[in-house]
Amino acid sequence: MSSQRIVVDPITRIEGHLRIEAETDEAGVITQASSSGTMVRGIEIILRGRDPRDAWAFAQRICGVCTLVHGIASVRAVENALSYEIPPNAQLIRNLMIGAQYVHDHVMHFYHLHALDWVDVVSALSADPKATSELAQSISSFPKSSPGYFSDVQKKLKNFVEGGQLGIFSNGYWGHPAYKLPPEANLMAVAHYLEALTWQRDVARLHTIFGGKNPHPNFVVGGAPTAISGMDGKGGGMGNGPQFHGGAGATALNMVGLQRVKEIIDQMRAFVDQAYVPDTLAIASFYKDWGAQGEGLGNFMTYGDFPEQGMDDPSTYLVPKGVILNRDLSQIHEVDLNAEDQIQEYVSHSWYKYQEGKDKGLHPYAGETEFDYTGPQPPYDHLDTDASYSWLKSPRWRGHAVEVGPLARMLMMYATGNEQAKELVDSTLRTLDVPIQALYSTLGRTAARTLETKLIVDKMETWYNNLVANIKAGDLRTFNETKWDPSTWPSTAKGVGFMEAPRGALAHWIVIKDGKIDNYQAVVPSTWNAGPRDSKGQEGAYEAALAGHKLHDPKQPIEILRTIHSFDPCIACAVHVTDPNGEELVKVKVK
């Protein structure tokens, strides 16, 4: 095999448009990879001059998947700028909404976006339903596991295949020799894929209860958009302020609604415990070699989230904040999102320009969003990776490229002594019989997403119980009116709203002048992970993680998909630019 350049464009089963170019040596091993975000948007420009209290409604539209997390980051940015405290009930409601986003998002990613890299759908046609039932019952208590159930699933799949179209299972590399699961495990996974479609529809209702709708639930600066009715039927919580900026849910939350929330949490936990966790372990047991592939940087960062006492008290965060360098779990470096020398974005290899030059790093408070497209017109032949090649910027922490996401969070909780995180990680390593070094890999990244889902869905019960206890004690407040009036604001203010989104560390920086947004910058998880090389030539997390992969078949590069999907890319969140008047900048024609 001669050396060559492999192009995968677009990477499918992700949010947005991502192109991967990989150079291989004569043995088919990737020596260098380049990650290019090939789509454009521009929320940062659109927000200039608007009322900060309205920013969340626009910021949510950064992405069609991550709508909730951008809304949360946006309201937190304004609250941070104005030193605006929120009531305890509002914090609990936000935790529950974010937690529900994690569970929903991670389960959907595993079954509908990532599992098909490991599960050969067509192979399931040769499975024995009785043997599949025995396998399923041996690993979990999932109620749908009879031979008849799996036989029915197999018949549905057979109808897809015999009809000449695989429908939702189209365009896979079915039959690829890299697939290792026996037919029965494939059939079980396909069945749970279909079950997850119904499950996700039901659990999404938690957002509608607290936020009025899903996607794009409602939020409000200063609290939560959820009036609460007490045990006596009397309402409280919202006051008069937010009805013109953000809006509340359609009706007040009563005990009937709270009971429905409890049912949804129980439904979430049951599927995680009975399907998601055992399926992950079962599939991973056939792919232990991937515990030594796909790490890349070895640097990990978290901003922290899920506070017990408010965002100003990091000691109460479920997920601590910090940076791990070079796999050293014994030393956690401090993260300061306001320090100009810590978080900086570079555009050396991006289709943007800075006034002081493309090699300059800018803190988001001083961030600039000006396009500088000098590349080829799509569809691309090959990108000029020595120049600019992505609509993503290259964020760095103190000059270091870092990975964010579930693996970073589980490592941070493990390193700082979270007992449940430590038990989940250690028990998984024992079950799979792999060393701790396997955490730093494609397999480890995928397992970490499952483990944190278990940890968070368990914690949701605590937040729910605390909310109910507050209501029973007579505390119905969900909104703080004290700083709602812009006449009480300083003439100039700046703040950062941060959180741990399902895909990793997310922050929005805002500068407010005379009651209006003067500058707004969002640095999102997939910018950290999918960004291009910086001015020093340092690779982003995707690029670094692909080096060393041996491709069995360059025409079916499933190895690239496995590692890229393990990050759960969201490129729509990560790109920046559009014309402020909404004019079309780039037209892509597919022939």
VEXDRENKE-528744 format. One record per residue: z, x, y of N, C-alpha, C, CB in turn. Coordinates in steps of 0.05 Angstrom, whole numbers, plus 5000, padded with zeros to 4 digits. Glycine has a CB too. Example, Ala and Ser with C-alpha at 12.3 -4.5 7.8 and 13.67 -1.06 7.14 Angstrom:
515652644886515652464910515652644934518152264911;514252574955514352734979515752585001511452824988;
This chain:
500050174976500050005000500050185025502549815000;498250135044498150285068500050165089495250305079;500750335109502450225130500850015146503450455149;502349815157500949605172502849455190499649405152;501749295207503349125224503348835213502349135254;505648725209505948445199506648265223508048425176;505248055226505847865248506547595236503347835267;508847485244509647215237509947055263512347215220;508046885267508046735292506646465288506546895315;508146245290510946235298512846255274511445975313;515246345280517346315260518046025259519946505267;517745895236518245615233521145555225516345485213;521845305225524645215219526645335238525345295190;525945345264527745425285527345245308527345735293;528945265329528545125354527045315373531245025367;524645235382523145395401520945555387524945585416;519845755402517545905392518246205392515045855410;518246325368518946605364516746745349521746625350;516146985358514147155344515547405335511747215362;515147485311516147735300513847915292518047685276;513748155303511848355294513348585280510148465318;512548655257513948865242512049075232515448745217;512749325236511149545226512349655200510949775247;510649685180511549775154510350055147510849575132;511750195130510650455120509050395095512950655114;508150615082506450595059507750445036505550865050;510350445035511850305013512450015020514450455008;511549925043511949645050514749595062511649475027;516049815071518749785083518449775114520550025075;519849585126519749555155521049795169521049285164;519549925186520650155201521450075229518550375202;520149875240520849775267519849485270519549955289;521449325284520749045288521048975317522448855271;519448785326519548695354519848385354517048785370;521648295371522248005373521247905400525247955369;519547705400518447595425518847295427515447665426;520147215448520246925455517746855470522746855472;516146675460513546625471513246355485511446635449;515546235493515445985508516846025534516645755491;516445835553517745855579519045595587515545925600;521145615603522545385615523745485641524745265596;525545335654526545435679528845275692524345445698;530845215677533045055687534445205710535044995665;534645465709536145615730534845565757536145915723;532245565758530845515784531145225793527845595781;530845045774531044765780533744685792530544595755;535844825784538544755793539244845822540544875774;537745035832538345125859538244905880536345355868;540344895896540544695918541644425909537844645929;542444395884543444145875546544135876542544085846;547643895873550543855872551643975846551243555874;553544155847554644285823555644085803556844475831;556643855812557743655793555543525776559143445809;553043565785550743455769549443665751548643345788;550343915753548944125739548844085709550344395745;551043985697551143955668548843775658553843835660;548043565673545943385663543243525661545743145682;542743725679540343875677540644095656539643995705;542944235657543344455638543144375609546044585644;543944125603543644025576540844035566544743745574;538944005585536143995577534944265572534543855599;536544475573535644735565534544725536537844945567;535844555520535144545491535544255481536844745475;533944185462534143925449536143915426531543835440;537044155418539044175396541844235407538144395376;541944425426544544515436545344365461544344815443;544944105462545343955487548343955495544343675484;550043915476552943895482553944155493554443805457;553344375481554544625488553744715516553844845468;551244665524550444735552551844555572547444715555;552344305565553844125582556744225586553943845571;557944305564560744415566560844665582561844465538;559044855577558945105592558545055622556745295582;556944865628556344795656558744685671554044605658;560044485659562444375673564644585674563444125658;564944755654566944955655566345165678567145105629;563745215683563045405704563945295731560045455704;563445035736564244915762567244905763563044635764;568644835742571544825742572745095747572544705716;571545305735572545575739572145665768571145775720;569845595780569345665808571345535827566445595815;572145285821573845135838576745135830572844845840;577445295809580245295798581145015793582145435818;579544865778579844585773580944545745577044435777;583444455743584744415717583944135707587744435720;583844115680583243865667585743775651580743885649;586043515647588343405631588243495602588443105633;590543505589590543585560588843405543593443565550;588743145548587042965532584043045534587342675540;583243125558580443205562579843455546579943245592;581743635545581243885530581043825500583544085535;582743645490582643565462580043425455585043385455;579143255473576543115469574243315468576142895491;574343505486572243705486572343875460572543895511;574643945452574844095426573743935403577744165421;574343675402573243505381570243485382574543235382;569143465406566243445409564843705402565543365438;566043925411564844185404565144235373566244415419;567444165362567844195333565844035318570644115326;565343795326563343625313560543745315563343335325;559943865338557344005341557044225321557044105369;559144385317559144605298558544505270561844755298;560144305261559844215233557144095229562044005227;556243925247553643795245551444015245553143605268;551544195264549444395267549244585244549944555293;551544675234551544875212550544755186554344985208;551444505180550444375156547444335157551944105152;546544235180543644195183542044455180543044065211;543144665193541744925190541645015161543145135207;543844995147543845095120541844955102546645075108;541944695102540244535084537344515093541444265079;536944465119534244395127532744625140534444165147;534044835148532645055160532845315144533845105188;535045375132535445635119535345625089538045745128;536345415077536545405047533845435034537845145038;531745345047529045365035528045645033527045195050;529445835045528746125041529846225014529946295064;531646075003533046154978532445964955535946184982;531645714962531345504942528345444938532745244951;527445474914524645414907524345124900523645594883;523344964919523344674916521644594892522144544942;519244704889517444624867518644684840514744754870;520244904839521544974813523344754803523145234817;524344594822526244374814524944174795527344234838;522244164795520843974778521244034749517843974785;521844284742522144354714525044354705520944634709;526844264723529744264717530344034697531344224742;532444084681533543874664535743724679534744004637;535343464685537343324701540143324688536443034704;540343324661542943334649544343604654542643274618;542743814651543944084656544644114686541944304647;543043994703543643994732546243854738541343864748;546643634725549143484728551543654719549043224712;551243784697553443954687553944184706552744074659;551844304717552244514737553644404762549544634745;552744184772553944074797556944004793552443824805;557543884770560343804764562144054759560443624741;560944274751562544514746563344654772561044704729;561944594794562544744819563844574840560044874829;563744304838564944144858565443864848563144134884;566743704865567343424859565543234874570343364865;563243324883561443154897560842904880558843304905;561142664891561042424874558242374862561842184890;556142454876553442404865552542644849551342344889;553142624823552542854806551842774777554843054806;551042524773550442434746547542524738550642124744;546942534712544242594704542142394715544042594673;542942144716541141944727540441994757542241664724;542442074772542142134800540042354804544842204814;540442574789538642804792535842744781539743054777;535742564761533142474751531642324772533442304726;533042154787531742004809530742194831533741794821;532342394838531542584858529042734849533742784864;528942804824526642954813524142774814527243034784;524442524809522142334810521042324839522942054800;522842314858521942304886520342554893524342284905;521342784884520043034889517343044875521743274880;517242944851514742944836512642774850515242834807;513442554862511542384876510342534900512942124886;512042694914511042864936508843044926513343024948;509443184904507643394894505043264883508943554872;505243054867502942924856501242784877503642724835;502442724900500942604921499342804937502842454939;499643054930498143264944499443354969495443154950;501643244977503043325001506043354995502543125024;507243575004510143605000511743495023510743904997;510443385043511943255064513843455078513443025054;516343385078518343555091518643825078521043415091;517543865054517644125041515044275042518544075012;513344205061510744345062511044625073508844185081;508944785067508645055079510845255071508545035108;511945215047513845415037512445615018516145275022;513845825012512746034995513545974966513646315003;513145724957514045644930512745814909513545344926;514345904890513446074869513546374875510646014863;514446444899514746724907516746854888515646744937;516147104879518047234861520747304872516747484851;521047284898523647334910525647114905523347384940;524746874897526546664890527846724863525046384889;530546684862532046754838533546524825533946974845;533746294839535346084828534045954803535845864849;535645874783534545724761533645444770536545704737;531845314755530945054764533144854770529044944743;535244854753537444664757538844704784539444684734;539244954792540545004818538644924840541245304821;536044954836534144864856534144564860531344964849;534344424837534444134838536944034852534244004810;539244154846541744084859541544124889544044244847;540444344898540244404926538344204940539244694930;536044144927534243944939535543674942531743914921;537143594922538643334924540543334948540243284898;541943554952543843574974542443595001545743804970;540043715000538343715024537843425033535543855019;537143255014536542975021539142825029535242834997;541342885016543842755023544742835051546142845003;544143085059544943175086543443035108544543475088;541042935102539542785122540942525130536742715111;542042385110543542145116546242215128543941985090;547542415118550242495128550142555158551242735112;548142715166548042795194547642565214545743005199;546342355205545942125222548541985227544041925208;550341985207552841845211554842005227554141785184;554942275223556942435236556242475266557342705223;553742445273552942475301554242255319549942455304;555342045306556541835322559041905336557041595304;560342125327562842205342562142265371564042455328;559842385376559142445404558642195420556542625405;557541985407557041735421559741595428555341545405;561741635412564341505417565641635442566241535393;565541895444566842035466565042065490567842305457;562342095485560542155507558441945513559242405501;558541715499556641505505554041505491556141495534;553041755482550441775469550242045456548241725489;548142065439547442315427544442305420549142375401;542842505427543742755440544242715470541542965437;544842925484545542925512547842735519543042845528;550142775506552442615513553342665542554842675494;554842475553555742495581558142695583556542225591;558242825606560542995613561342945642559943295609;563543065650564343035678565943285686565942775683;565443395709567043615719569843505725565843745745;571943625714574643545719575843395696574743365743;574443375673575643235651573643155630577142985660;574042915619572242815598571342535606573642805570;568942455600567842195609568741965591564842205610;571341955585572341775564574841645575572841915538;574641395585577041245592578441165566576341005609;581141165566582641105542584340855547584541335534;584140665528585940435528588440495512584440185516;590740435523593240495509593740305487595440495529;596040335474596840165452597239875461599440265439;597739845487598139575498595539455508600239575520;593339605505590739505514590039565542590639205510;591939685557591339765585589840025586593939775601;587940045604586340285605587540485624583540215614;586340725624587140935643585441175639590041005639;585841365657584641625651582441705670583541625625;580541535677578141635691578441625721575741475683;579841435732579941415761577241325772580641695773;576741385798574241285811572141495815574941165838;572941745813571141965821568541985806572542215818;568542015779566142105766563941895761566842225740;564341655770562441455763559641505776563441175772;559641665798557141725811556041995803557441705841;557542155791556642425782557542475754557842645801;555842395735556442445707556742195691558942615704;558142005702558441755687560341775664555741655678;561541555656563341545633561941405610565941405640;563341405588562341255565562140955572564141295540;560740805556560240525563562740355563558240405543;564540415545567040255543569440445539566940055520;571840345545574240505542574740555512576640375555;575840785506576440855478579140725471576641165475;579040565449581440435440582140535412581140125440;584140415399584940515373582840455351587540375365;581140255356579040215337577040445338577539945343;576340535362574640765365575841015354573940805394;578441045358579841285348579841285318582641305359;580141055306580141045277577341115266580940765267;575341035281572541115272572241415274570440975290;573341545295573341835297574641965273574741925323;576841855265578241965241576541935216580941815237;575141715213573441675190571141875190572341385190;570041925214567842125216568742405209566542115244;571142475218572242735212572642765181574942785226;573742555169574042555140571342575125575542295131;569342445136566742455124565542735126564842245137;565942855149565043135153566343315133565643225182;569043295131570543485114569743445085573543435117;569343205076568643155048566043295041568442855043;563943275059561443395052561543695053559243295071;563043805072563444095074564844195049565044165099;567044065041568544155018567144114991571244005017;565643894989564443824963561543914959564643524959;560243974981557444054979556844324992555643834991;557344335018556544575034557844835024557244535063;560444835021561845085013561045154984564845045014;561244974964560545054937557545124934561144834917;555744984949552945054948552445334958551244844964;553745404980553445674991554245884971555045705017;556545844959557546044939555746054915560445974931;554745824906553045814882550445964888552545534873;549245904910546646034917547046334922545445904942;549246404936549746684943550146854918552146704961;551146734897551746884873549146994860553246714852;546846884866544346974856542947174874542446744850;544147214898542847384918544847594929541747214941;546447704912548447904921547148144933550247984898;544648214925543348444937542948414967540748494923;542948164977542648125005545248175020541747845011;547348245006549748345019549548625028552048315000;547248755024546849025033544349045051546549215009;543448815061541048815077541448645102538648705061;540248725124540048545147542248565168539848275138;543848785168545948805188544848865215548049005180;543849105218542749185244544749335262541848945259;545849205282547249345303550049445295547549155326;551549285281554349355275556249305298554449645267;555249185319556849115343556948815345555749245369;559348705351559648415351561348325375560948315324;560648095387562148005410562647705409560548065436;565047625418565747345422566947305450567847255400;566447075462567647005487570246855483565746835504;570646735459573046575453572646285460575346695468;574146115445573845825450575945675435571045725443;575945405439577845215427580645275436577645215396;581145245463583845295473585745075466583745345503;588245145463590444945460591544855487592645045442;591545045507592944995532591045025556595245185535;588445025552586645055574585145325573588045025601;582945345588581345585586582645835599578745535600;584645785616585946015629588046155612587345915655;588446065587590446185570589046265544592745995564;587746505544586246595520588046625495584846855525;590646665499592446705476592546455458595246765486;591646225468591645975452588945915440592545745469;586946085444584246035433584346055402582246235444;583045865389582645895361580846135354581345635349;578646165369576946405367577646595389573946325368;578746825383579447025404576947135417581147245393;577347255441575047385455575347685451575047315485;573047825450573048115447570448225436575348195430;570348485434568048625423568948815401566548775446;567448815380567849005358565449195358568048865330;565949455359563849655360563849815334564149845384;561549855323561150035300562849945276561750315307;563149685272564649565249567649625250563449675223;568649735271571449815273573149575279571950035294;574249455258575949205261578749275271576149055235;579449525273582149595282582349605312582849875270;580149595327580149605356578449385368579249885366;579749215383578348995397578149065426579748725392;575649075436575249145464575248895481572549295468;576348905505576648675522573948595535578648735544;573548335537571148235551571948105577569648025533;570748185599571248075625568547975636572548275645;568147715636565547605644565047625674565247325635;567047685690566747715718566247995727569147605733;566748185709566448475716563448545717567948655696;562548655739559748715743558748925724559248805771;560549095714559649315696559849245667561349565701;560448995660560648915632558148765623563148745628;557748525633555348375625553148415645556048065623;550848525634548548565651546048485635548348855661;544048385649541448315636539348505646540648015642;537648595627535448785632532848645627535749035616;530748735641528048615638525948825633527348445662;526749055624524849275620522549195602526249515609;523049035582520948955563520548645563521549055535;521248525586521048235589519048165611523848105595;517947925610516047845630517447735655514147625618;519147895666520647835691520648085708523547745685;521348055733521648275751524148245768519148305769;525348475775527648485793526748625818530048625780;527948555841527248675866527648975866528848545889;529749065851530349355851529049495827533349395850;527149365813525749485792526449385764526149785793;524649415745525049295718527149435702522449305704;527949685709529949825693532749775703529350115693;533049615723535749555734537049335717535449455764;539649365713541249155700542748995720543149275680;542648725718543948555737546048375724541848375751;548448365737550448175728549447895735553248225742;550047685718548947425723549647305751549947235702;551847375763552347275790550147355809555047365801;548947585804546847685821544147665807547347985829;544047505786541647485769539247385784542247315746;536947475776534447385787532647275765532947625802;531247065772529346945752526646925765530446655743;525247145765522547165776520647265755522447345802;518447115750516747185728514747405736515246945717;513947565716512147785720510447815695513848055726;508847615690507347605665504847775668506547315657;504747995653502448175653501348215625503248445665;502148045607501348075579498747925573503447975561;497947925548495447795539495847495540494647885511;493647355542493747065541494046975511491246935554;495746785505495946695478493446545470498446505475;492746535444494146655422493846965422493246545395;496147095417496147385420494847525395499047485423;493647755400492847925378495248095370490348105386;495848285386498348435382499648475409497848715369;502248455410503748495435503848795442506548385433;503948845468504249125477507249175479502849175505;508449255457511349295455512249535471512249305427;510449705480511249925497511649835526509150155496;510649595532511049475559512749225556508249405571;511949015569513548755567512348595545513448605594;514148455529513048305506514748055500512948485482;516347965518518047725512518847575537520547805496;519147315534520247155556523347155555519246865554;524547305536527347335535528147595550528347345506;530447585563531547825575533147975554533347755600;534348205562535948365544538748405555534648645540;540648225548543348255557544848475542544947985554;546648605556548248825544551148805553547049095551;552948885536555848905543556449205546557648765521;557149285570557649565576555449745565560349655565;552949655567550749805557550149775528551050085564;551849635512551549615484550049355477554249615469;548149375458546949145446549049035425544249205432;549548775426551548655408550348405395554148585423;551448345372550848095358552947885364550548135327;552047635368553947415371553347205350553647295400;555247025346554846815326557046785306552246855312;556646635284558746585264559846845252557546415242;558247045247559247285235561147425255557047475227;560347445280562047565300564747415302560647565328;564647145301567146995303568947035279566546695307;567847025255569547055231570647335230567846995206;569147535238570147815239572447835259567948015246;572147705283574147715303576747575294573147585330;576447345282578847205272580147355249578146915262;578447475232579447645210580947875221577147735191;579848015241581048255251583648205267579148395269;583847965278586247905295588347745280585347745319;587947705254590047595237590147295233592547675248;587947155238587946875232588146835202585246735243;590346705194590946685165588846535149593646555161;587846315160585846165145583246315143585345885157;582446445165579946605165580146835145579446725193;582446965144582847185125582747085096585547325130;583946855091583946745063581046665055585846505061;579646535074576946455068575046685062575846285091;575346895079573647135075574347275049573847325099;576947325045577747475021577047324996580747535023;577447064996576946904971573946904966577946624974;572246894987569346904983568447174971567946855009;569547394982568947654971569747674942570247874988;572047564935572947574907571147404889575847474905;570447164899568746984883566047114877568446724897;564847234897562247354894562347634882560847364921;564847744881565248014871563548214887564548034841;563848214913562448404931564448534949560148254947;563848774959565748914976565748795004565149214977;567648875020567848775048565448855064570448875061;564149075056561749155071559548945069560749425060;559648765049557648555047557748355070557948415020;559848355085560048185108557848255128562748195121;557248505130555448605151552548585141556148895159;551548345137548948315124547848045129549248375094;545347995119544147735120545847535103541347745109;546747625080548447455064551147395078549047585036;552347605089554847565103554647385127555947835112;552447405141552047225165551846935156549447315180;550446885134550046615124552746505113547946605102;554246665099556846585088558746525111557946795069;558746695132560546665154560146395168560246885175;557646305169557146045181558445815165554145995184;558345845139559545645122562645655124558745685092;563745885124566645915125567845815151567446205121;566445875174567545775199567245465201566245905222;565345355187565045065187567544945173562444975173;568345055151570744965137573144995155571145125111;573445225168575745265185575845065208575645555196;573645015221573544835244573944545236570944875259;572644455214573044175206575944125199571144105183;577244315188580144285182581744265208581244515165;580944425228582444425254581944165269581544665270;579744035265579143785279581343575274576443685271;582443575250584543385245587043435262585443395215;587643685268589843745285589343655314590444045285;586943705324586243605351586343305352583543715359;585343175332585442885332588242785332583942775307;589942895315592742805314594242845340594242945291;593643075354594843125380593942925401594243415389;591442855400590342655419591742385414587342625416;591942295390593242045383596142045392592941975353;597442275387600342295395600642265425601442565385;598842395440599042365469598642075478596842545483;596741945466596241665474598641485467593641555459;599741535443602041375435604441425453602841435406;604541665465606741735483606241635511607142045483;603941515516603341395542601641565560605941345556;600741795551598941965567596041885562599442265561;594841745582592141655579590141805597592041355586;591142005611589442145631587242315617591142325649;584742275626582542445617581042575640580642285600;581942515665580442615688582342695710578342415698;581842925723583443015746581842975771584243315742;582742805790581242735814581742925837581942465822;583643115835584643265858582543425873586843445850;580443515858578443685871575643565869578443965859;575543305865572943175862571443165889573242895851;572843145911571543125937570643395946573543005958;567943435951566943705960568143805986564043685963;569243626003570443716028572943886023571243476045;574043875998576344035992575544305980578143885971;573044355976572144605964571944825985569444565950;572245075977571645295995568645316001572645565983;567945446024565145456031563545616012564845576059;564745815999563445975979565246005954562646255990;564145965931565645995906563746075884567145725899;564846215865563246295841565046275817562046575845;563746215794565346195769563546215745566745925769;564846245722563346265697564546065677563446555686;562845915664563645735643562745855617562545455648;564545915599563846035574564845875551564846325573;563645925528564545795503563245925480563845485504;564145855456562845945432561145715421564946035410;558545735426556645535415556245595386553945545431;555245405370554845465342553245725337553345235329;551345785354549746035350551046275363547045985361;553246245377554546485388555446455417552746715386;556246675429557346685456555446575477558246965463;556246375492554646245512556146245538553945955503;554846305560556146285586554146215608557446555594;555046045627553545975650555046085675553145665653;553646225692554846335716553746175740554246635720;555446095759554645925781555746045807555645635778;554046035828554946115855554445865873553246365867;556645775886556545525902556945605931558845335893;555145505948555345555977554945285992553245755987;556945216009556844976024556444726007554744986045;557744725984557644495966555144465949557844245982;553344665950550844655934550644905917548444635953;548944885896548545115878546745315892547345025851;547645565895546045775908544745945886547845945926;546045985864544946135842546146035816545346445845;544546035794545445945768544046105747544945635765;545546215729544446375707545846305681544646675713;544246255660545246205634544446435615544245935623;546446565603545846765583546846655556547347045589;545046605538545546445514545546615489543446225512;546546505467546746665442544146795434547746495420;541946645434539446755425538246955444537446535420;539246965469538447185487539747445477539247125516;542347435470543747665459542447755433546647595454;541747575416540847645389537847705388541547435369;536247545402533347555399531947715421532247275398;533547815440532247955462530848215454534348025483;528948305471527448545465529048795471524848545480;527749025466528949285472529549305502527149515463;531549465509532349495537531149755548535349495540;532049835572530850065586531450325571531950085614;533450325554534150565538532850555510537150585535;531350345505530050325479531750205457529050585470;534150105465535949985445534749715436538749945457;534749675410533649425399535649195402532949465370;534548955402536248725400537148675371534848475411;538848475367540048435340537948365320542148215342;536048185327533948115307532348365299532047905319;531548515319529848745315531248955297529048875341;533749005303535249205288535749105259537949265301;536248845256536948735229534548745210537848455232;532148755220529748755202529049025191527448635216;529949235205529249505196530349555168530349715216;528649675151529449735123528749525103532249795123;527849295112527049085092524449165078526648815107;524449145052521949195037520648925031522649345010;518148905039516648655036515248655009514648615059;515748454993514448434967511448364970515748214949;510948184990508148104995507848065025507447834980;506448245039506148215068504947955077504448445078;503447825059502247565067504247335064499847515049;506447385050508647185048511247325053508547045019;511747395078514147555085516747405085513747695112;517547305062519947135061522447305069520347025033;522347565065524547735072525147725102524048025063;523047715118523347695147524647425154520647715162;523747205141524846945147527746925140523246725132;528547045117531347025109533247145130531647175082;532547385140534347505159534247375186533647805161;531847305196531647175222533046895221528747135230;532646745199533946485197536946515195532846335173;537946735185540846765182542246765210541547025167;540746815231541846805258541646525270540346995277;540146345257539546075267538446085295542145905267;535946185299534846215325534545965341532146355323;535045985367534545765386533145885411537245615394;530545915409529046055430528745885455526346135420;528845615452528745445475530945505494528745145467;533345565484535645635501535245895515538145635484;533746085503533846355512531846435533533546535488;529646285536527646355556528346225583524846265546;527046325604528046255630526046115649528846495643;523546195651521946155675520245905674520246385680;520045765696517945565701517645545731518745295689;515545425741515145385769517245185780512345285775;518545235803520545055813519544775819521845175837;516844755823515744495828514744355803513444515847;515244475780514544355755511644395747515044075756;510244585761507444625754507144785728506044785777;505044735714504544875689503745165695502244735673;505045355681504445635684502745745662507045795686;503145655637501745755614500845525597503545955598;498345535589497245325571496545465544494745185583;497645355523497145465496495345265481499745515481;493045365472491245205457491245285428488345215468;491645095410491545155381488945045370494045025367;487345225359484745145348484945085318482645365353;
